[in-house]
Amino acid sequence: MEFIVNNIENEILLKNYLRDTLCVSRRILTHLKSVDNGICVNGRQVNVLEKIRDGDIIRLKIEDNNINDSSCVPSDLPIPEIISQTSSYIALNKPAGMPTHPSRGHFEDTLANRVSGYFQKRNFPFVFRTVNRLDSDTSGVVLIALNKYYSSRLSDSLKKGLFKKEYLAITANLPSDSGIISGYISRENESIIKRRLTANQLPGSQYSVTEYTVLDRSSDFCLVKLNPVTGKTHQLRVHLASIGYPIAGDTLYGNACHFICRQALHAVSLSFPSPENGDTVTLFAEPPQDFKTALISCGLNLPGTIKNTEEISFPH
């Protein structure tokens, strides 16, 4: 990757520019120091204590070495709809029923396998690095970084709370039009999968917060927009179940229903600062047909827009 030094008045240490301006992590910097031509300025390998000036061209050997990640078998299966692709990331609209990572029973049909195969066909060195994660039966936006540098930058923004995620869910009619659910999430007893919410902190528990807004109501159901302020495993499912209104079709925290064969939960949008220039990016994933059909069965309608960082229009 190449970067052109700009907006510096005097000479500064390359080390400071890499850390403070380019936000190269300590781990990546250590790796680059050990690689031949890992750090070059104007075509020659240099020490990080080298001084640089405006207009210098920095070359970092950040690209992945292998054509694909050997821990993930590339698949010829098609990837989901591409929402956006830049030099730093690819964003996909993951369908329900597709696991993100390989696991028992799913070694070659996951999102990771498909995306690895997609880039292998294009001879693009790639290691699967998701920035956000969705449960297998949750549909919507998944963001994948295209190298270790952009993965580090995006993950850092996520940790700093600079990501805004919005979900759509169908539940029984909530008593209020908006609210906040909070508490500590931990494993339920000795379960590997199931979580629970408690008011008090327990060993191993993590504090969590979700904001919700009801977008539409029918006689028995409502369409709710969810904003997970924190991002814990099963957070939205646990939070709604904890107040007695589990997501429709969620058999782990509620009950099956006749109008959808999975939890009616869709990650509709994701906003974050671009790792390339810092501008706010807002990505939208159209709800899949099973979610739209469930809305019709419940007498609910998608709104024309959802208030987010920007106005997001629902295509029809």
C-alpha positions as protocol buffer text, in pm:
chain_id: "A"
residue {
  index: 1
  type: MET
  ca { x: 0 y: 0 z: 0 }
}
residue {
  index: 2
  type: GLU
  ca { x: 120 y: 350 z: -83 }
}
residue {
  index: 3
  type: PHE
  ca { x: 58 y: 672 z: 108 }
}
residue {
  index: 4
  type: ILE
  ca { x: 166 y: 1022 z: 8 }
}
residue {
  index: 5
  type: VAL
  ca { x: 279 y: 1239 z: 298 }
}
residue {
  index: 6
  type: ASN
  ca { x: 86 y: 1565 z: 310 }
}
residue {
  index: 7
  type: ASN
  ca { x: -4 y: 1850 z: 540 }
}
residue {
  index: 8
  type: ILE
  ca { x: 315 y: 1847 z: 745 }
}
residue {
  index: 9
  type: GLU
  ca { x: 517 y: 2169 z: 772 }
}
residue {
  index: 10
  type: ASN
  ca { x: 849 y: 2032 z: 895 }
}
residue {
  index: 11
  type: GLU
  ca { x: 1035 y: 1703 z: 894 }
}
residue {
  index: 12
  type: ILE
  ca { x: 898 y: 1446 z: 1139 }
}
residue {
  index: 13
  type: LEU
  ca { x: 990 y: 1093 z: 1239 }
}
residue {
  index: 14
  type: LEU
  ca { x: 841 y: 825 z: 1017 }
}
residue {
  index: 15
  type: LYS
  ca { x: 747 y: 631 z: 1331 }
}
residue {
  index: 16
  type: ASN
  ca { x: 528 y: 917 z: 1455 }
}
residue {
  index: 17
  type: TYR
  ca { x: 361 y: 959 z: 1115 }
}
residue {
  index: 18
  type: LEU
  ca { x: 282 y: 588 z: 1092 }
}
residue {
  index: 19
  type: ARG
  ca { x: 134 y: 577 z: 1441 }
}
residue {
  index: 20
  type: ASP
  ca { x: -39 y: 916 z: 1467 }
}
residue {
  index: 21
  type: THR
  ca { x: -150 y: 992 z: 1111 }
}
residue {
  index: 22
  type: LEU
  ca { x: -185 y: 654 z: 941 }
}
residue {
  index: 23
  type: CYS
  ca { x: -291 y: 483 z: 1267 }
}
residue {
  index: 24
  type: VAL
  ca { x: -73 y: 177 z: 1200 }
}
residue {
  index: 25
  type: SER
  ca { x: -110 y: -51 z: 1500 }
}
residue {
  index: 26
  type: ARG
  ca { x: 188 y: -153 z: 1711 }
}
residue {
  index: 27
  type: ARG
  ca { x: 136 y: -515 z: 1603 }
}
residue {
  index: 28
  type: ILE
  ca { x: 141 y: -432 z: 1231 }
}
residue {
  index: 29
  type: LEU
  ca { x: 439 y: -201 z: 1274 }
}
residue {
  index: 30
  type: THR
  ca { x: 635 y: -477 z: 1447 }
}
residue {
  index: 31
  type: HIS
  ca { x: 551 y: -712 z: 1160 }
}
residue {
  index: 32
  type: LEU
  ca { x: 655 y: -460 z: 893 }
}
residue {
  index: 33
  type: LYS
  ca { x: 995 y: -411 z: 1058 }
}
residue {
  index: 34
  type: SER
  ca { x: 1068 y: -783 z: 1019 }
}
residue {
  index: 35
  type: VAL
  ca { x: 973 y: -806 z: 651 }
}
residue {
  index: 36
  type: ASP
  ca { x: 1202 y: -732 z: 357 }
}
residue {
  index: 37
  type: ASN
  ca { x: 1095 y: -398 z: 210 }
}
residue {
  index: 38
  type: GLY
  ca { x: 823 y: -387 z: 471 }
}
residue {
  index: 39
  type: ILE
  ca { x: 861 y: -9 z: 508 }
}
residue {
  index: 40
  type: CYS
  ca { x: 991 y: 196 z: 217 }
}
residue {
  index: 41
  type: VAL
  ca { x: 1009 y: 571 z: 157 }
}
residue {
  index: 42
  type: ASN
  ca { x: 1058 y: 694 z: -200 }
}
residue {
  index: 43
  type: GLY
  ca { x: 1149 y: 344 z: -312 }
}
residue {
  index: 44
  type: ARG
  ca { x: 1408 y: 251 z: -49 }
}
residue {
  index: 45
  type: GLN
  ca { x: 1373 y: 49 z: 269 }
}
residue {
  index: 46
  type: VAL
  ca { x: 1412 y: 266 z: 576 }
}
residue {
  index: 47
  type: ASN
  ca { x: 1418 y: 259 z: 954 }
}
residue {
  index: 48
  type: VAL
  ca { x: 1117 y: 403 z: 1136 }
}
residue {
  index: 49
  type: LEU
  ca { x: 1347 y: 667 z: 1288 }
}
residue {
  index: 50
  type: GLU
  ca { x: 1397 y: 812 z: 940 }
}
residue {
  index: 51
  type: LYS
  ca { x: 1271 y: 1168 z: 900 }
}
residue {
  index: 52
  type: ILE
  ca { x: 1010 y: 1233 z: 633 }
}
residue {
  index: 53
  type: ARG
  ca { x: 876 y: 1547 z: 467 }
}
residue {
  index: 54
  type: ASP
  ca { x: 573 y: 1661 z: 270 }
}
residue {
  index: 55
  type: GLY
  ca { x: 542 y: 1481 z: -63 }
}
residue {
  index: 56
  type: ASP
  ca { x: 733 y: 1165 z: 37 }
}
residue {
  index: 57
  type: ILE
  ca { x: 580 y: 837 z: -79 }
}
residue {
  index: 58
  type: ILE
  ca { x: 553 y: 568 z: 188 }
}
residue {
  index: 59
  type: ARG
  ca { x: 512 y: 208 z: 81 }
}
residue {
  index: 60
  type: LEU
  ca { x: 398 y: -49 z: 340 }
}
residue {
  index: 61
  type: LYS
  ca { x: 401 y: -421 z: 262 }
}
residue {
  index: 62
  type: ILE
  ca { x: 66 y: -490 z: 428 }
}
residue {
  index: 63
  type: GLU
  ca { x: -97 y: -709 z: 163 }
}
residue {
  index: 64
  type: ASP
  ca { x: -162 y: -1071 z: 260 }
}
residue {
  index: 65
  type: ASN
  ca { x: 104 y: -1307 z: 128 }
}
residue {
  index: 66
  type: ASN
  ca { x: -122 y: -1598 z: 35 }
}
residue {
  index: 67
  type: ILE
  ca { x: -387 y: -1601 z: -237 }
}
residue {
  index: 68
  type: ASN
  ca { x: -632 y: -1729 z: 26 }
}
residue {
  index: 69
  type: ASP
  ca { x: -647 y: -1816 z: 392 }
}
residue {
  index: 70
  type: SER
  ca { x: -546 y: -2181 z: 429 }
}
residue {
  index: 71
  type: SER
  ca { x: -774 y: -2215 z: 733 }
}
residue {
  index: 72
  type: CYS
  ca { x: -1079 y: -2145 z: 515 }
}
residue {
  index: 73
  type: VAL
  ca { x: -1151 y: -2362 z: 210 }
}
residue {
  index: 74
  type: PRO
  ca { x: -1249 y: -2140 z: -86 }
}
residue {
  index: 75
  type: SER
  ca { x: -1590 y: -2227 z: -228 }
}
residue {
  index: 76
  type: ASP
  ca { x: -1739 y: -2194 z: -577 }
}
residue {
  index: 77
  type: LEU
  ca { x: -2076 y: -2109 z: -421 }
}
residue {
  index: 78
  type: PRO
  ca { x: -2190 y: -1754 z: -506 }
}
residue {
  index: 79
  type: ILE
  ca { x: -2142 y: -1474 z: -258 }
}
residue {
  index: 80
  type: PRO
  ca { x: -2445 y: -1275 z: -134 }
}
residue {
  index: 81
  type: GLU
  ca { x: -2543 y: -941 z: -286 }
}
residue {
  index: 82
  type: ILE
  ca { x: -2256 y: -690 z: -280 }
}
residue {
  index: 83
  type: ILE
  ca { x: -2375 y: -368 z: -116 }
}
residue {
  index: 84
  type: SER
  ca { x: -2045 y: -182 z: -157 }
}
residue {
  index: 85
  type: GLN
  ca { x: -1683 y: -260 z: -239 }
}
residue {
  index: 86
  type: THR
  ca { x: -1384 y: -27 z: -202 }
}
residue {
  index: 87
  type: SER
  ca { x: -1010 y: -73 z: -173 }
}
residue {
  index: 88
  type: SER
  ca { x: -1053 y: -120 z: 203 }
}
residue {
  index: 89
  type: TYR
  ca { x: -1365 y: -335 z: 248 }
}
residue {
  index: 90
  type: ILE
  ca { x: -1647 y: -530 z: 90 }
}
residue {
  index: 91
  type: ALA
  ca { x: -1998 y: -517 z: 238 }
}
residue {
  index: 92
  type: LEU
  ca { x: -2252 y: -791 z: 170 }
}
residue {
  index: 93
  type: ASN
  ca { x: -2622 y: -849 z: 239 }
}
residue {
  index: 94
  type: LYS
  ca { x: -2599 y: -1186 z: 414 }
}
residue {
  index: 95
  type: PRO
  ca { x: -2909 y: -1405 z: 384 }
}
residue {
  index: 96
  type: ALA
  ca { x: -3056 y: -1589 z: 680 }
}
residue {
  index: 97
  type: GLY
  ca { x: -2939 y: -1948 z: 720 }
}
residue {
  index: 98
  type: MET
  ca { x: -2580 y: -1876 z: 617 }
}
residue {
  index: 99
  type: PRO
  ca { x: -2317 y: -1909 z: 893 }
}
residue {
  index: 100
  type: THR
  ca { x: -2041 y: -1649 z: 887 }
}
residue {
  index: 101
  type: HIS
  ca { x: -1750 y: -1878 z: 982 }
}
residue {
  index: 102
  type: PRO
  ca { x: -1680 y: -2250 z: 928 }
}
residue {
  index: 103
  type: SER
  ca { x: -1785 y: -2475 z: 1216 }
}
residue {
  index: 104
  type: ARG
  ca { x: -1902 y: -2830 z: 1274 }
}
residue {
  index: 105
  type: GLY
  ca { x: -2144 y: -2920 z: 996 }
}
residue {
  index: 106
  type: HIS
  ca { x: -2049 y: -2610 z: 795 }
}
residue {
  index: 107
  type: PHE
  ca { x: -1697 y: -2640 z: 659 }
}
residue {
  index: 108
  type: GLU
  ca { x: -1739 y: -2519 z: 302 }
}
residue {
  index: 109
  type: ASP
  ca { x: -2073 y: -2336 z: 270 }
}
residue {
  index: 110
  type: THR
  ca { x: -2025 y: -2036 z: 499 }
}
residue {
  index: 111
  type: LEU
  ca { x: -1987 y: -1670 z: 414 }
}
residue {
  index: 112
  type: ALA
  ca { x: -1612 y: -1702 z: 475 }
}
residue {
  index: 113
  type: ASN
  ca { x: -1581 y: -1989 z: 226 }
}
residue {
  index: 114
  type: ARG
  ca { x: -1779 y: -1805 z: -40 }
}
residue {
  index: 115
  type: VAL
  ca { x: -1592 y: -1476 z: -7 }
}
residue {
  index: 116
  type: SER
  ca { x: -1256 y: -1655 z: -5 }
}
residue {
  index: 117
  type: GLY
  ca { x: -1355 y: -1830 z: -330 }
}
residue {
  index: 118
  type: TYR
  ca { x: -1471 y: -1501 z: -480 }
}
residue {
  index: 119
  type: PHE
  ca { x: -1131 y: -1338 z: -426 }
}
residue {
  index: 120
  type: GLN
  ca { x: -934 y: -1650 z: -519 }
}
residue {
  index: 121
  type: LYS
  ca { x: -1093 y: -1641 z: -866 }
}
residue {
  index: 122
  type: ARG
  ca { x: -968 y: -1284 z: -897 }
}
residue {
  index: 123
  type: ASN
  ca { x: -614 y: -1374 z: -779 }
}
residue {
  index: 124
  type: PHE
  ca { x: -651 y: -1129 z: -493 }
}
residue {
  index: 125
  type: PRO
  ca { x: -451 y: -1222 z: -179 }
}
residue {
  index: 126
  type: PHE
  ca { x: -718 y: -1244 z: 89 }
}
residue {
  index: 127
  type: VAL
  ca { x: -774 y: -1350 z: 448 }
}
residue {
  index: 128
  type: PHE
  ca { x: -1134 y: -1340 z: 574 }
}
residue {
  index: 129
  type: ARG
  ca { x: -1166 y: -1069 z: 841 }
}
residue {
  index: 130
  type: THR
  ca { x: -1517 y: -963 z: 941 }
}
residue {
  index: 131
  type: VAL
  ca { x: -1563 y: -634 z: 1122 }
}
residue {
  index: 132
  type: ASN
  ca { x: -1916 y: -710 z: 1247 }
}
residue {
  index: 133
  type: ARG
  ca { x: -2084 y: -1048 z: 1291 }
}
residue {
  index: 134
  type: LEU
  ca { x: -2438 y: -1176 z: 1249 }
}
residue {
  index: 135
  type: ASP
  ca { x: -2597 y: -1495 z: 1380 }
}
residue {
  index: 136
  type: SER
  ca { x: -2656 y: -1760 z: 1114 }
}
residue {
  index: 137
  type: ASP
  ca { x: -3031 y: -1690 z: 1103 }
}
residue {
  index: 138
  type: THR
  ca { x: -2999 y: -1311 z: 1108 }
}
residue {
  index: 139
  type: SER
  ca { x: -2985 y: -1141 z: 769 }
}
residue {
  index: 140
  type: GLY
  ca { x: -2831 y: -809 z: 669 }
}
residue {
  index: 141
  type: VAL
  ca { x: -2513 y: -603 z: 641 }
}
residue {
  index: 142
  type: VAL
  ca { x: -2179 y: -776 z: 701 }
}
residue {
  index: 143
  type: LEU
  ca { x: -1860 y: -571 z: 664 }
}
residue {
  index: 144
  type: ILE
  ca { x: -1535 y: -746 z: 567 }
}
residue {
  index: 145
  type: ALA
  ca { x: -1194 y: -577 z: 566 }
}
residue {
  index: 146
  type: LEU
  ca { x: -964 y: -643 z: 268 }
}
residue {
  index: 147
  type: ASN
  ca { x: -629 y: -642 z: 448 }
}
residue {
  index: 148
  type: LYS
  ca { x: -482 y: -636 z: 798 }
}
residue {
  index: 149
  type: TYR
  ca { x: -431 y: -258 z: 799 }
}
residue {
  index: 150
  type: TYR
  ca { x: -792 y: -171 z: 718 }
}
residue {
  index: 151
  type: SER
  ca { x: -911 y: -446 z: 950 }
}
residue {
  index: 152
  type: SER
  ca { x: -717 y: -283 z: 1231 }
}
residue {
  index: 153
  type: ARG
  ca { x: -856 y: 64 z: 1151 }
}
residue {
  index: 154
  type: LEU
  ca { x: -1216 y: -54 z: 1126 }
}
residue {
  index: 155
  type: SER
  ca { x: -1192 y: -266 z: 1441 }
}
residue {
  index: 156
  type: ASP
  ca { x: -1045 y: 30 z: 1627 }
}
residue {
  index: 157
  type: SER
  ca { x: -1340 y: 250 z: 1520 }
}
residue {
  index: 158
  type: LEU
  ca { x: -1578 y: -24 z: 1632 }
}
residue {
  index: 159
  type: LYS
  ca { x: -1414 y: -45 z: 1975 }
}
residue {
  index: 160
  type: LYS
  ca { x: -1434 y: 333 z: 2011 }
}
residue {
  index: 161
  type: GLY
  ca { x: -1811 y: 323 z: 1954 }
}
residue {
  index: 162
  type: LEU
  ca { x: -1793 y: 502 z: 1617 }
}
residue {
  index: 163
  type: PHE
  ca { x: -2011 y: 243 z: 1443 }
}
residue {
  index: 164
  type: LYS
  ca { x: -2389 y: 282 z: 1436 }
}
residue {
  index: 165
  type: LYS
  ca { x: -2585 y: -36 z: 1368 }
}
residue {
  index: 166
  type: GLU
  ca { x: -2958 y: -51 z: 1305 }
}
residue {
  index: 167
  type: TYR
  ca { x: -3176 y: -362 z: 1289 }
}
residue {
  index: 168
  type: LEU
  ca { x: -3538 y: -432 z: 1206 }
}
residue {
  index: 169
  type: ALA
  ca { x: -3731 y: -690 z: 1409 }
}
residue {
  index: 170
  type: ILE
  ca { x: -4089 y: -815 z: 1441 }
}
residue {
  index: 171
  type: THR
  ca { x: -4222 y: -871 z: 1792 }
}
residue {
  index: 172
  type: ALA
  ca { x: -4551 y: -882 z: 1975 }
}
residue {
  index: 173
  type: ASN
  ca { x: -4684 y: -531 z: 2039 }
}
residue {
  index: 174
  type: LEU
  ca { x: -4445 y: -348 z: 2269 }
}
residue {
  index: 175
  type: PRO
  ca { x: -4621 y: -135 z: 2532 }
}
residue {
  index: 176
  type: SER
  ca { x: -4422 y: 183 z: 2455 }
}
residue {
  index: 177
  type: ASP
  ca { x: -4316 y: 345 z: 2128 }
}
residue {
  index: 178
  type: SER
  ca { x: -3953 y: 376 z: 2234 }
}
residue {
  index: 179
  type: GLY
  ca { x: -3722 y: 284 z: 2517 }
}
residue {
  index: 180
  type: ILE
  ca { x: -3386 y: 159 z: 2637 }
}
residue {
  index: 181
  type: ILE
  ca { x: -3305 y: -193 z: 2757 }
}
residue {
  index: 182
  type: SER
  ca { x: -2988 y: -245 z: 2958 }
}
residue {
  index: 183
  type: GLY
  ca { x: -2827 y: -496 z: 3188 }
}
residue {
  index: 184
  type: TYR
  ca { x: -2555 y: -757 z: 3213 }
}
residue {
  index: 185
  type: ILE
  ca { x: -2540 y: -1043 z: 2962 }
}
residue {
  index: 186
  type: SER
  ca { x: -2389 y: -1375 z: 3062 }
}
residue {
  index: 187
  type: ARG
  ca { x: -2419 y: -1742 z: 2969 }
}
residue {
  index: 188
  type: GLU
  ca { x: -2730 y: -1907 z: 3106 }
}
residue {
  index: 189
  type: ASN
  ca { x: -2615 y: -2166 z: 3359 }
}
residue {
  index: 190
  type: GLU
  ca { x: -2373 y: -2397 z: 3176 }
}
residue {
  index: 191
  type: SER
  ca { x: -2515 y: -2340 z: 2827 }
}
residue {
  index: 192
  type: ILE
  ca { x: -2266 y: -2289 z: 2545 }
}
residue {
  index: 193
  type: ILE
  ca { x: -2517 y: -2098 z: 2334 }
}
residue {
  index: 194
  type: LYS
  ca { x: -2795 y: -1939 z: 2539 }
}
residue {
  index: 195
  type: ARG
  ca { x: -2751 y: -1607 z: 2720 }
}
residue {
  index: 196
  type: ARG
  ca { x: -2946 y: -1425 z: 2991 }
}
residue {
  index: 197
  type: LEU
  ca { x: -2983 y: -1066 z: 3113 }
}
residue {
  index: 198
  type: THR
  ca { x: -2942 y: -966 z: 3477 }
}
residue {
  index: 199
  type: ALA
  ca { x: -2969 y: -631 z: 3653 }
}
residue {
  index: 200
  type: ASN
  ca { x: -2658 y: -700 z: 3860 }
}
residue {
  index: 201
  type: GLN
  ca { x: -2313 y: -789 z: 3736 }
}
residue {
  index: 202
  type: LEU
  ca { x: -2223 y: -1157 z: 3760 }
}
residue {
  index: 203
  type: PRO
  ca { x: -1883 y: -1321 z: 3705 }
}
residue {
  index: 204
  type: GLY
  ca { x: -1810 y: -1317 z: 3331 }
}
residue {
  index: 205
  type: SER
  ca { x: -2107 y: -1093 z: 3247 }
}
residue {
  index: 206
  type: GLN
  ca { x: -2087 y: -789 z: 3017 }
}
residue {
  index: 207
  type: TYR
  ca { x: -2285 y: -465 z: 3034 }
}
residue {
  index: 208
  type: SER
  ca { x: -2514 y: -406 z: 2735 }
}
residue {
  index: 209
  type: VAL
  ca { x: -2747 y: -133 z: 2609 }
}
residue {
  index: 210
  type: THR
  ca { x: -3011 y: -135 z: 2331 }
}
residue {
  index: 211
  type: GLU
  ca { x: -3232 y: 152 z: 2214 }
}
residue {
  index: 212
  type: TYR
  ca { x: -3559 y: 70 z: 2037 }
}
residue {
  index: 213
  type: THR
  ca { x: -3826 y: 259 z: 1841 }
}
residue {
  index: 214
  type: VAL
  ca { x: -4156 y: 115 z: 1717 }
}
residue {
  index: 215
  type: LEU
  ca { x: -4201 y: 195 z: 1346 }
}
residue {
  index: 216
  type: ASP
  ca { x: -4543 y: 38 z: 1283 }
}
residue {
  index: 217
  type: ARG
  ca { x: -4813 y: -153 z: 1471 }
}
residue {
  index: 218
  type: SER
  ca { x: -5094 y: -392 z: 1388 }
}
residue {
  index: 219
  type: SER
  ca { x: -5344 y: -553 z: 1625 }
}
residue {
  index: 220
  type: ASP
  ca { x: -5094 y: -812 z: 1751 }
}
residue {
  index: 221
  type: PHE
  ca { x: -4746 y: -722 z: 1624 }
}
residue {
  index: 222
  type: CYS
  ca { x: -4505 y: -435 z: 1578 }
}
residue {
  index: 223
  type: LEU
  ca { x: -4209 y: -355 z: 1356 }
}
residue {
  index: 224
  type: VAL
  ca { x: -3930 y: -221 z: 1574 }
}
residue {
  index: 225
  type: LYS
  ca { x: -3601 y: -51 z: 1491 }
}
residue {
  index: 226
  type: LEU
  ca { x: -3318 y: -157 z: 1721 }
}
residue {
  index: 227
  type: ASN
  ca { x: -2994 y: 28 z: 1786 }
}
residue {
  index: 228
  type: PRO
  ca { x: -2744 y: -183 z: 1981 }
}
residue {
  index: 229
  type: VAL
  ca { x: -2529 y: 74 z: 2162 }
}
residue {
  index: 230
  type: THR
  ca { x: -2305 y: -214 z: 2269 }
}
residue {
  index: 231
  type: GLY
  ca { x: -2244 y: -530 z: 2069 }
}
residue {
  index: 232
  type: LYS
  ca { x: -2268 y: -849 z: 2273 }
}
residue {
  index: 233
  type: THR
  ca { x: -2350 y: -1203 z: 2162 }
}
residue {
  index: 234
  type: HIS
  ca { x: -2728 y: -1244 z: 2108 }
}
residue {
  index: 235
  type: GLN
  ca { x: -2779 y: -897 z: 2260 }
}
residue {
  index: 236
  type: LEU
  ca { x: -3093 y: -795 z: 2070 }
}
residue {
  index: 237
  type: ARG
  ca { x: -3255 y: -1136 z: 2108 }
}
residue {
  index: 238
  type: VAL
  ca { x: -3178 y: -1150 z: 2481 }
}
residue {
  index: 239
  type: HIS
  ca { x: -3288 y: -792 z: 2547 }
}
residue {
  index: 240
  type: LEU
  ca { x: -3629 y: -825 z: 2384 }
}
residue {
  index: 241
  type: ALA
  ca { x: -3691 y: -1164 z: 2545 }
}
residue {
  index: 242
  type: SER
  ca { x: -3597 y: -1018 z: 2886 }
}
residue {
  index: 243
  type: ILE
  ca { x: -3886 y: -771 z: 2874 }
}
residue {
  index: 244
  type: GLY
  ca { x: -4132 y: -1037 z: 2759 }
}
residue {
  index: 245
  type: TYR
  ca { x: -4139 y: -955 z: 2386 }
}
residue {
  index: 246
  type: PRO
  ca { x: -3902 y: -1199 z: 2212 }
}
residue {
  index: 247
  type: ILE
  ca { x: -3834 y: -1161 z: 1842 }
}
residue {
  index: 248
  type: ALA
  ca { x: -4089 y: -1351 z: 1636 }
}
residue {
  index: 249
  type: GLY
  ca { x: -3963 y: -1694 z: 1529 }
}
residue {
  index: 250
  type: ASP
  ca { x: -3674 y: -1699 z: 1778 }
}
residue {
  index: 251
  type: THR
  ca { x: -3699 y: -2054 z: 1909 }
}
residue {
  index: 252
  type: LEU
  ca { x: -3402 y: -2011 z: 2146 }
}
residue {
  index: 253
  type: TYR
  ca { x: -3549 y: -1718 z: 2340 }
}
residue {
  index: 254
  type: GLY
  ca { x: -3916 y: -1742 z: 2241 }
}
residue {
  index: 255
  type: ASN
  ca { x: -4133 y: -1956 z: 2018 }
}
residue {
  index: 256
  type: ALA
  ca { x: -4166 y: -2061 z: 1657 }
}
residue {
  index: 257
  type: CYS
  ca { x: -4429 y: -1882 z: 1450 }
}
residue {
  index: 258
  type: HIS
  ca { x: -4617 y: -1964 z: 1131 }
}
residue {
  index: 259
  type: PHE
  ca { x: -4512 y: -1663 z: 922 }
}
residue {
  index: 260
  type: ILE
  ca { x: -4130 y: -1692 z: 928 }
}
residue {
  index: 261
  type: CYS
  ca { x: -3896 y: -1989 z: 976 }
}
residue {
  index: 262
  type: ARG
  ca { x: -3623 y: -1804 z: 1170 }
}
residue {
  index: 263
  type: GLN
  ca { x: -3591 y: -1509 z: 1405 }
}
residue {
  index: 264
  type: ALA
  ca { x: -3740 y: -1204 z: 1231 }
}
residue {
  index: 265
  type: LEU
  ca { x: -3426 y: -995 z: 1267 }
}
residue {
  index: 266
  type: HIS
  ca { x: -3249 y: -805 z: 988 }
}
residue {
  index: 267
  type: ALA
  ca { x: -2938 y: -581 z: 1009 }
}
residue {
  index: 268
  type: VAL
  ca { x: -3068 y: -301 z: 791 }
}
residue {
  index: 269
  type: SER
  ca { x: -2790 y: -42 z: 810 }
}
residue {
  index: 270
  type: LEU
  ca { x: -2436 y: 21 z: 924 }
}
residue {
  index: 271
  type: SER
  ca { x: -2267 y: 362 z: 957 }
}
residue {
  index: 272
  type: PHE
  ca { x: -1896 y: 411 z: 1028 }
}
residue {
  index: 273
  type: PRO
  ca { x: -1599 y: 636 z: 945 }
}
residue {
  index: 274
  type: SER
  ca { x: -1425 y: 535 z: 624 }
}
residue {
  index: 275
  type: PRO
  ca { x: -1083 y: 384 z: 702 }
}
residue {
  index: 276
  type: GLU
  ca { x: -951 y: 559 z: 390 }
}
residue {
  index: 277
  type: ASN
  ca { x: -1051 y: 922 z: 453 }
}
residue {
  index: 278
  type: GLY
  ca { x: -1260 y: 939 z: 772 }
}
residue {
  index: 279
  type: ASP
  ca { x: -1584 y: 1037 z: 594 }
}
residue {
  index: 280
  type: THR
  ca { x: -1903 y: 880 z: 731 }
}
residue {
  index: 281
  type: VAL
  ca { x: -2018 y: 579 z: 528 }
}
residue {
  index: 282
  type: THR
  ca { x: -2375 y: 452 z: 557 }
}
residue {
  index: 283
  type: LEU
  ca { x: -2457 y: 112 z: 407 }
}
residue {
  index: 284
  type: PHE
  ca { x: -2809 y: -22 z: 359 }
}
residue {
  index: 285
  type: ALA
  ca { x: -2924 y: -384 z: 317 }
}
residue {
  index: 286
  type: GLU
  ca { x: -3271 y: -436 z: 175 }
}
residue {
  index: 287
  type: PRO
  ca { x: -3478 y: -677 z: 389 }
}
residue {
  index: 288
  type: PRO
  ca { x: -3511 y: -1021 z: 227 }
}
residue {
  index: 289
  type: GLN
  ca { x: -3835 y: -1161 z: 91 }
}
residue {
  index: 290
  type: ASP
  ca { x: -3912 y: -1381 z: 394 }
}
residue {
  index: 291
  type: PHE
  ca { x: -3898 y: -1073 z: 618 }
}
residue {
  index: 292
  type: LYS
  ca { x: -4122 y: -873 z: 382 }
}
residue {
  index: 293
  type: THR
  ca { x: -4369 y: -1162 z: 362 }
}
residue {
  index: 294
  type: ALA
  ca { x: -4374 y: -1185 z: 743 }
}
residue {
  index: 295
  type: LEU
  ca { x: -4455 y: -813 z: 762 }
}
residue {
  index: 296
  type: ILE
  ca { x: -4751 y: -860 z: 528 }
}
residue {
  index: 297
  type: SER
  ca { x: -4874 y: -1157 z: 733 }
}
residue {
  index: 298
  type: CYS
  ca { x: -4858 y: -942 z: 1048 }
}
residue {
  index: 299
  type: GLY
  ca { x: -5031 y: -642 z: 888 }
}
residue {
  index: 300
  type: LEU
  ca { x: -4716 y: -429 z: 911 }
}
residue {
  index: 301
  type: ASN
  ca { x: -4552 y: -193 z: 662 }
}
residue {
  index: 302
  type: LEU
  ca { x: -4195 y: -83 z: 597 }
}
residue {
  index: 303
  type: PRO
  ca { x: -4161 y: 293 z: 638 }
}
residue {
  index: 304
  type: GLY
  ca { x: -4052 y: 504 z: 344 }
}
residue {
  index: 305
  type: THR
  ca { x: -3737 y: 604 z: 529 }
}
residue {
  index: 306
  type: ILE
  ca { x: -3555 y: 531 z: 850 }
}
residue {
  index: 307
  type: LYS
  ca { x: -3388 y: 811 z: 1039 }
}
residue {
  index: 308
  type: ASN
  ca { x: -3020 y: 730 z: 1065 }
}
residue {
  index: 309
  type: THR
  ca { x: -2698 y: 923 z: 1023 }
}
residue {
  index: 310
  type: GLU
  ca { x: -2849 y: 996 z: 683 }
}
residue {
  index: 311
  type: GLU
  ca { x: -3194 y: 944 z: 532 }
}
residue {
  index: 312
  type: ILE
  ca { x: -3203 y: 584 z: 414 }
}
residue {
  index: 313
  type: SER
  ca { x: -3469 y: 505 z: 155 }
}
residue {
  index: 314
  type: PHE
  ca { x: -3616 y: 158 z: 131 }
}
residue {
  index: 315
  type: PRO
  ca { x: -3612 y: 41 z: -232 }
}
residue {
  index: 316
  type: HIS
  ca { x: -3924 y: -140 z: -358 }
}
